[in-house]
């Protein structure tokens, strides 16, 4: 038996589930195919340092507004979302520093640090409240092929089930199987950096501040986490470094790693008292030359991956979803084929330039702070001090980063 859907989304992570929720409540028939088991249970409240998800996102106000429209934001706030009101950035090789404050743009917060499993669970629960959305999990995609008339795709799942759809959406991550099967061309390169990710407990409270220090080996970020009791001594760490240096850090004992981390951070939050398990992740930038083909669209990491320098990866994916859902619902109201290039090209035009702009900016930052030459170091430190004093431009930068 073949099951017919208007939209099939492969991947039920944050981006795929958000798209399903955005299409929920419409008259579209939507299926979400996911290979992982979904327990349906909320993660337990973090009672110890290993209770936090190592994967977190710095959700911007633009992402917050979108998630509010999907009716899941109150759940995130209730469960565990850590607001930050300031961001402090400084250069290890000099005196350049910038402080961004939410009050400078008349906002109460700059954003929220949220564990990915909290956001994902909230979206999956909300998705299942919509009668027009069907979650097919745990099931793996075996193959895809265009339907005979060229309008849509036929899918084969590992349980033998066959599905057809007007529009297939790849939300299956950076190593997208659909992107590969459909022959999308990508441009990609290795950052020659590995990111060490972990959770730490610090001697001093984080003050609802996101901290980032640019070291010669790569950027180090302390992202504030908050417990249910309001404890401000936990932070999520993303330490990007040259592969050999990162490997050496991973081999250190917990005690020696805490010492190295505190020294690299200039003891801004005092001693690092404890650390969770550590994970080392190679960093690679990837961008699809095109996000679309007739009857097929890429979203999120399937379309683009970015250096975690500014925590923008999930935000870019959520904005992809917001725009794609708007275009699909508009096309459905006008009775236009959802998989037509006329519809999908509008999505690509609205998102590709914005994504490329953010990726270029992050690449520029990464290369600028990797330069050891004295004139470059002097120029970037002078530039940081100048930007910190130039209120109007700094506000513009902040509003752009926040999606306002």
Backbone torsions as a table, in degrees:
resi	resn	phi	psi	omega
1	UNK	NA	138.0	177.7
2	UNK	-105.7	131.7	-179.3
3	UNK	-103.3	129.8	-176.1
4	UNK	-101.1	131.8	176.3
5	UNK	-132.1	156.6	174.6
6	UNK	-78.6	-39.5	180.0
7	UNK	-136.7	131.1	171.2
8	UNK	-118.2	125.8	178.8
9	UNK	-107.9	124.1	176.5
10	UNK	-101.2	115.3	-176.6
11	UNK	114.1	118.9	-178.6
12	UNK	-112.5	32.5	171.3
13	UNK	-73.5	-162.3	-176.8
14	UNK	-59.1	-46.6	-174.9
15	UNK	-69.6	-48.1	-179.8
16	UNK	-63.2	-42.9	179.6
17	UNK	-66.8	-36.5	177.9
18	UNK	-63.3	-39.6	177.4
19	UNK	-64.5	-42.9	178.3
20	UNK	-60.4	-41.4	178.7
21	UNK	-66.2	-38.3	-179.7
22	UNK	-66.3	-29.2	177.5
23	UNK	-92.5	-6.5	179.3
24	UNK	-66.3	144.7	-179.5
25	UNK	85.3	-6.3	176.2
26	UNK	-88.8	-176.1	178.4
27	UNK	-94.7	8.2	176.7
28	UNK	-77.3	141.9	174.3
29	UNK	-91.2	116.4	-172.2
30	UNK	-121.2	134.7	173.2
31	UNK	-121.2	143.7	175.9
32	UNK	-121.5	119.5	-179.5
33	UNK	-102.1	124.7	-176.6
34	UNK	-136.5	133.6	-177.4
35	UNK	-83.9	-19.9	-177.4
36	UNK	-90.5	157.1	177.0
37	UNK	-78.7	134.0	175.8
38	UNK	-106.5	112.2	-176.4
39	UNK	-72.9	-29.6	-177.5
40	UNK	81.5	1.1	-178.1
41	UNK	-101.3	144.0	175.7
42	UNK	-69.8	140.9	172.4
43	UNK	-60.1	146.4	178.9
44	UNK	-67.4	151.8	175.1
45	UNK	-61.5	137.7	-178.0
46	UNK	-67.5	113.9	177.6
47	UNK	-102.4	-12.8	-179.4
48	UNK	-145.8	172.6	-173.0
49	UNK	-63.4	-29.9	178.9
50	UNK	-84.2	3.1	179.7
51	UNK	-82.2	-9.4	-179.7
52	UNK	-90.0	147.2	171.5
53	UNK	-69.4	133.9	178.4
54	UNK	-69.7	-22.2	179.4
55	UNK	-94.5	117.7	177.7
56	UNK	-128.4	162.7	176.5
57	UNK	-130.2	143.7	174.5
58	UNK	-94.4	90.6	-174.8
59	UNK	-76.0	126.6	179.7
60	UNK	-78.5	172.6	176.8
61	UNK	-65.0	-33.6	177.3
62	UNK	-62.6	-43.4	176.8
63	UNK	-65.4	-39.6	177.9
64	UNK	-58.8	-45.6	-179.2
65	UNK	-62.8	-39.2	178.3
66	UNK	-65.7	-44.9	179.6
67	UNK	-67.0	-29.8	173.6
68	UNK	-64.1	-39.1	178.9
69	UNK	-66.5	-22.7	177.4
70	UNK	-90.3	-0.3	175.2
71	UNK	67.2	31.9	176.7
72	UNK	-115.6	-9.0	-174.4
73	UNK	-60.0	-42.9	178.6
74	UNK	-56.5	-35.2	178.3
75	UNK	-64.5	-41.0	-179.9
76	UNK	-64.1	-43.3	179.7
77	UNK	-64.3	-41.0	-178.9
78	UNK	-68.1	-38.8	-175.2
79	UNK	-75.9	-66.0	-177.4
80	UNK	-177.2	85.0	173.9
81	UNK	-122.1	127.3	-174.1
82	UNK	-105.1	107.2	178.8
83	UNK	-70.7	144.2	170.5
84	UNK	-127.6	136.3	-174.7
85	UNK	-104.5	-14.9	-179.8
86	UNK	-137.6	156.7	170.5
87	UNK	-134.5	129.2	-179.4
88	UNK	-120.0	123.5	-176.1
89	UNK	-124.7	133.5	177.8
90	UNK	-148.4	159.1	-175.8
91	UNK	-98.5	128.6	179.1
92	UNK	-67.1	-26.6	-177.9
93	UNK	-101.2	63.4	178.0
94	UNK	144.5	-159.8	-174.6
95	UNK	-114.0	6.3	-179.4
96	UNK	-69.1	134.5	176.5
97	UNK	-157.8	153.3	177.8
98	UNK	-136.6	138.5	172.9
99	UNK	-120.6	124.3	176.0
100	UNK	-104.2	131.9	-178.5
101	UNK	-126.3	132.9	-178.0
102	UNK	-57.1	-35.7	-178.5
103	UNK	-61.4	-25.8	-178.7
104	UNK	-66.1	-22.0	177.2
105	UNK	-117.0	24.7	175.8
106	UNK	57.4	40.3	176.8
107	UNK	-122.4	154.9	179.0
108	UNK	-81.3	-26.3	-180.0
109	UNK	-141.6	157.4	171.1
110	UNK	-84.5	-30.2	-178.2
111	UNK	172.6	-169.2	179.9
112	UNK	-135.7	137.6	170.9
113	UNK	-90.8	120.7	-176.6
114	UNK	-130.8	133.9	176.1
115	UNK	-65.2	136.5	-176.6
116	UNK	-59.3	-35.9	-177.6
117	UNK	-69.4	-27.0	176.3
118	UNK	-68.9	-48.7	179.8
119	UNK	-62.4	-44.1	-177.9
120	UNK	-63.3	-44.0	-179.9
121	UNK	-63.8	-42.1	179.5
122	UNK	-61.4	-42.4	-179.7
123	UNK	-67.8	-42.6	179.5
124	UNK	-63.3	-40.4	178.2
125	UNK	-64.9	-42.5	179.4
126	UNK	-67.3	-39.7	179.5
127	UNK	-57.0	-39.7	-176.7
128	UNK	-75.3	-5.3	174.9
129	UNK	-82.8	-11.5	-176.8
130	UNK	-95.1	122.9	-177.2
131	UNK	-68.3	-20.2	-178.5
132	UNK	-90.7	2.6	-178.9
133	UNK	-115.8	129.1	179.5
134	UNK	-117.9	124.0	176.7
135	UNK	-92.3	122.7	178.5
136	UNK	-109.9	100.3	-174.4
137	UNK	-157.0	149.2	-7.8
138	UNK	-83.9	117.3	179.1
139	UNK	-137.3	143.2	-179.5
140	UNK	-108.5	145.1	176.8
141	UNK	-77.9	127.4	178.7
142	UNK	-94.3	-43.0	-178.0
143	UNK	-160.9	159.8	172.0
144	UNK	-134.3	150.5	174.3
145	UNK	-154.1	144.8	176.9
146	UNK	-63.0	145.1	175.8
147	UNK	-71.3	162.3	-170.5
148	UNK	-58.7	-36.1	-176.5
149	UNK	-87.1	2.5	177.7
150	UNK	80.0	5.5	-178.7
151	UNK	-109.4	80.2	176.8
152	UNK	116.0	-169.4	-175.0
153	UNK	-136.4	153.6	174.0
154	UNK	-113.0	133.5	-177.8
155	UNK	-119.7	144.8	172.2
156	UNK	-117.6	126.2	178.7
157	UNK	-99.6	166.4	-173.2
158	UNK	-73.2	-8.3	174.0
159	UNK	-94.2	7.6	179.7
160	UNK	90.2	-6.5	-179.2
161	UNK	-68.3	140.9	176.9
162	UNK	-114.6	135.0	-179.4
163	UNK	-127.1	147.3	171.1
164	UNK	-127.6	152.8	-176.7
165	UNK	-154.5	152.3	173.6
166	UNK	-73.4	-32.2	-178.0
167	UNK	-139.9	125.3	174.5
168	UNK	-104.2	128.0	-179.2
169	UNK	-115.3	123.5	177.9
170	UNK	-90.2	109.9	174.3
171	UNK	-123.8	36.7	-171.7
172	UNK	-101.2	27.3	166.3
173	UNK	87.1	-177.2	-173.1
174	UNK	-60.6	-35.5	178.9
175	UNK	-99.4	47.3	-173.0
176	UNK	-52.4	122.6	175.4
177	UNK	-68.9	-39.9	-179.0
178	UNK	-65.6	-43.4	179.2
179	UNK	-57.0	-40.2	179.2
180	UNK	-69.8	-47.3	-178.0
181	UNK	-63.0	-34.5	-177.4
182	UNK	-86.5	-3.1	174.8
183	UNK	74.0	32.8	175.8
184	UNK	-71.7	135.6	175.6
185	UNK	-84.0	139.3	177.2
186	UNK	-126.3	155.6	169.6
187	UNK	-113.5	127.2	-175.1
188	UNK	-150.4	154.9	176.8
189	UNK	-154.4	154.2	179.8
190	UNK	-80.7	133.9	177.5
191	UNK	-75.6	-12.6	-173.8
192	UNK	57.5	34.8	174.6
193	UNK	-133.7	145.7	168.8
194	UNK	-116.2	140.1	178.6
195	UNK	-100.5	128.3	171.4
196	UNK	-95.8	124.2	-176.4
197	UNK	-118.7	132.8	178.2
198	UNK	-165.4	178.0	174.4
199	UNK	-117.4	140.4	179.6
200	UNK	-130.5	158.5	170.7
201	UNK	-112.8	129.4	-176.3
202	UNK	-107.4	160.1	-179.6
203	UNK	-67.6	-37.6	-177.0
204	UNK	-111.1	153.5	178.7
205	UNK	-67.3	150.5	-176.2
206	UNK	-77.9	-10.9	175.0
207	UNK	63.5	29.8	-178.3
208	UNK	52.3	40.9	-177.8
209	UNK	-122.0	135.7	170.4
210	UNK	-91.9	127.9	-174.3
211	UNK	-114.5	139.5	176.5
212	UNK	-145.2	125.3	177.3
213	UNK	-116.5	130.3	177.9
214	UNK	-91.5	110.0	179.0
215	UNK	-98.7	160.2	176.9
216	UNK	-56.8	-32.5	-178.5
217	UNK	-81.9	-15.4	-177.9
218	UNK	143.9	168.0	-176.4
219	UNK	-76.0	146.5	177.1
220	UNK	-121.9	124.5	-178.5
221	UNK	-119.5	135.4	169.8
222	UNK	-110.9	113.7	-177.7
223	UNK	-108.2	126.6	-171.1
224	UNK	-71.1	133.5	173.4
225	UNK	-118.4	150.4	-178.4
226	UNK	-129.9	136.4	176.9
227	UNK	-83.4	170.5	177.9
228	UNK	-60.3	-28.7	179.8
229	UNK	-85.8	1.0	178.4
230	UNK	86.7	10.0	178.7
231	UNK	-62.6	129.0	-177.7
232	UNK	-109.2	32.3	-177.7
233	UNK	-110.0	13.0	176.1
234	UNK	-110.9	141.0	177.8
235	UNK	-139.1	147.0	169.9
236	UNK	-90.9	132.8	-175.9
237	UNK	-108.0	132.6	167.3
238	UNK	-126.9	108.6	-177.5
239	UNK	-115.1	105.0	179.4
240	UNK	-91.8	130.2	-175.6
241	UNK	-150.7	163.5	174.5
242	UNK	-57.4	144.1	-172.5
243	UNK	-51.8	-45.4	-179.5
244	UNK	-63.6	-41.1	179.0
245	UNK	-66.5	-41.9	178.5
246	UNK	-63.0	-41.0	178.4
247	UNK	-60.5	-41.9	179.0
248	UNK	-63.9	-40.4	178.3
249	UNK	-63.7	-38.3	-179.5
250	UNK	-66.8	-26.2	-177.4
251	UNK	-83.9	-10.9	180.0
252	UNK	-68.8	151.6	170.5
253	UNK	-65.4	163.1	178.8
254	UNK	-57.4	-42.0	-178.7
255	UNK	-63.6	-44.3	-179.4
256	UNK	-70.8	-34.7	177.4
257	UNK	-64.9	-43.7	178.1
258	UNK	-58.3	-40.3	179.4
259	UNK	-67.1	-45.7	179.8
260	UNK	-62.8	-38.8	-179.6
261	UNK	-66.5	-45.8	179.4
262	UNK	-61.7	-40.6	178.6
263	UNK	-65.7	-43.2	179.7
264	UNK	-64.3	-27.0	-178.3
265	UNK	-94.9	4.9	179.5
266	UNK	58.1	29.5	176.4
267	UNK	55.0	32.2	-179.3
268	UNK	-61.2	-30.2	176.9
269	UNK	-115.3	30.4	180.0
270	UNK	73.2	-155.6	177.7
271	UNK	-68.5	150.6	169.1
272	UNK	-90.8	111.2	-169.4
273	UNK	-82.3	-31.2	-176.2
274	UNK	-156.9	155.4	179.3
275	UNK	-138.1	145.1	176.1
276	UNK	-80.9	-173.6	171.1
277	UNK	-61.8	151.1	-177.8
278	UNK	-111.1	146.7	176.3
279	UNK	-127.3	137.0	178.0
280	UNK	-109.4	126.5	-174.4
281	UNK	-124.9	119.5	174.3
282	UNK	-64.5	141.0	-177.2
283	UNK	-106.6	134.2	-178.9
284	UNK	-144.0	135.5	175.1
285	UNK	-95.5	140.2	-177.5
286	UNK	-146.3	138.4	177.7
287	UNK	-144.5	127.1	177.8
288	UNK	-71.5	135.3	178.4
289	UNK	-59.7	-41.0	173.2
290	UNK	-128.6	147.0	177.5
291	UNK	-92.8	-10.7	-168.5
292	UNK	-137.0	152.5	164.2
293	UNK	-139.6	164.8	177.9
294	UNK	-53.5	122.1	178.3
295	UNK	79.2	9.1	-175.6
296	UNK	-148.2	136.3	178.6
297	UNK	-137.2	142.3	174.1
298	UNK	-100.4	140.4	175.8
299	UNK	-135.9	156.6	175.0
300	UNK	61.9	-143.0	-176.4
301	UNK	-63.4	-19.9	174.9
302	UNK	-65.8	-26.7	179.7
303	UNK	-97.3	-30.9	-174.1
304	UNK	-161.2	136.8	170.5
305	UNK	-124.0	148.9	-169.5
306	UNK	-138.0	153.7	175.6
307	UNK	-58.3	138.7	-177.6
308	UNK	-75.4	15.3	-176.1
309	UNK	-48.3	-45.6	-176.7
310	UNK	-116.8	11.1	177.4
311	UNK	62.9	33.3	-173.1
312	UNK	-95.5	-4.3	-173.0
313	UNK	-56.3	-54.9	-178.9
314	UNK	-66.5	-36.2	179.5
315	UNK	-61.1	-42.8	177.7
316	UNK	-62.4	-40.9	178.8
317	UNK	-63.9	-41.3	178.6
318	UNK	-65.6	-36.3	176.7
319	UNK	-69.3	-34.9	172.1
320	UNK	-55.2	-49.1	-176.6
321	UNK	-63.5	-43.3	-179.4
322	UNK	-59.8	-46.3	-179.1
323	UNK	-67.8	-45.9	-179.2
324	UNK	-61.3	-43.2	-179.9
325	UNK	-63.2	-39.2	177.0
326	UNK	-60.3	-45.4	-178.6
327	UNK	-67.6	-37.9	-179.9
328	UNK	-68.9	-42.7	-179.9
329	UNK	-67.3	-36.7	176.8
330	UNK	-64.9	-44.5	179.6
331	UNK	-63.3	-39.8	-179.9
332	UNK	-63.7	-41.6	178.8
333	UNK	-62.8	-32.6	-178.4
334	UNK	-92.4	4.5	178.5
335	UNK	58.6	42.6	176.3
336	UNK	-101.6	143.5	179.2
337	UNK	-56.9	123.3	-175.9
338	UNK	-63.8	-29.2	-177.8
339	UNK	-90.8	5.6	-177.5
340	UNK	-71.2	149.5	179.5
341	UNK	-66.3	-25.7	177.4
342	UNK	-62.0	-40.5	179.2
343	UNK	-74.9	-49.7	-174.2
344	UNK	-69.2	-29.8	178.7
345	UNK	-65.2	-31.8	176.9
346	UNK	-65.1	-41.2	176.3
347	UNK	-60.8	-48.2	-177.4
348	UNK	-63.1	-42.1	-179.9
349	UNK	-62.4	-39.4	-176.1
350	UNK	-74.8	-24.2	-174.0
351	UNK	-109.6	-31.3	-171.1
352	UNK	-64.3	-45.4	-178.3
353	UNK	-64.3	-41.6	-179.7
354	UNK	-63.9	-43.0	179.2
355	UNK	-65.5	-43.8	179.3
356	UNK	-63.6	-37.5	178.2
357	UNK	-61.8	-45.8	179.3
358	UNK	-65.4	-42.1	-179.6
359	UNK	-64.2	-40.0	179.1
360	UNK	-65.8	-39.9	178.4
361	UNK	-62.8	-43.9	179.4
362	UNK	-67.0	-37.0	177.8
363	UNK	-66.0	-39.8	178.1
364	UNK	-62.7	-44.1	177.3
365	UNK	-60.1	-45.9	-177.1
366	UNK	-61.0	-43.9	-178.8
367	UNK	-71.2	-38.2	-179.5
368	UNK	-60.7	-45.7	-176.2
369	UNK	-81.2	-7.9	176.0
370	UNK	-87.3	-9.7	-176.8
371	UNK	-79.0	121.2	-179.3
372	UNK	-88.4	-10.6	-174.9
373	UNK	-59.9	136.3	-176.0
374	UNK	-57.4	-44.9	179.4
375	UNK	-60.9	-37.3	179.2
376	UNK	-68.2	-42.5	178.4
377	UNK	-61.2	-42.3	178.9
378	UNK	-63.5	-44.8	-176.9
379	UNK	-64.5	-43.1	-177.5
380	UNK	-70.9	-35.6	176.8
381	UNK	-66.2	-42.0	177.1
382	UNK	-63.8	-40.0	179.1
383	UNK	-63.9	-41.2	178.5
384	UNK	-63.6	-44.0	179.6
385	UNK	-64.4	-38.8	179.1
386	UNK	-64.8	-46.0	-179.9
387	UNK	-62.5	-38.1	-179.5
388	UNK	-62.8	-30.6	-179.0
389	UNK	-89.1	-17.6	-175.4
390	UNK	-90.7	88.2	-169.2
391	UNK	-58.1	-46.3	-175.3
392	UNK	-62.3	-47.4	-179.5
393	UNK	-66.9	-39.4	-179.7
394	UNK	-62.4	-40.9	177.6
395	UNK	-62.5	-39.2	179.0
396	UNK	-63.6	-44.1	177.4
397	UNK	-59.0	-44.3	-179.1
398	UNK	-63.6	-45.4	-178.6
399	UNK	-64.0	-37.9	178.2
400	UNK	-64.4	-45.5	-179.2
401	UNK	-65.7	-32.1	-179.2
402	UNK	-83.7	-8.2	179.8
403	UNK	77.7	23.6	-177.8
404	UNK	-89.8	NA	NA
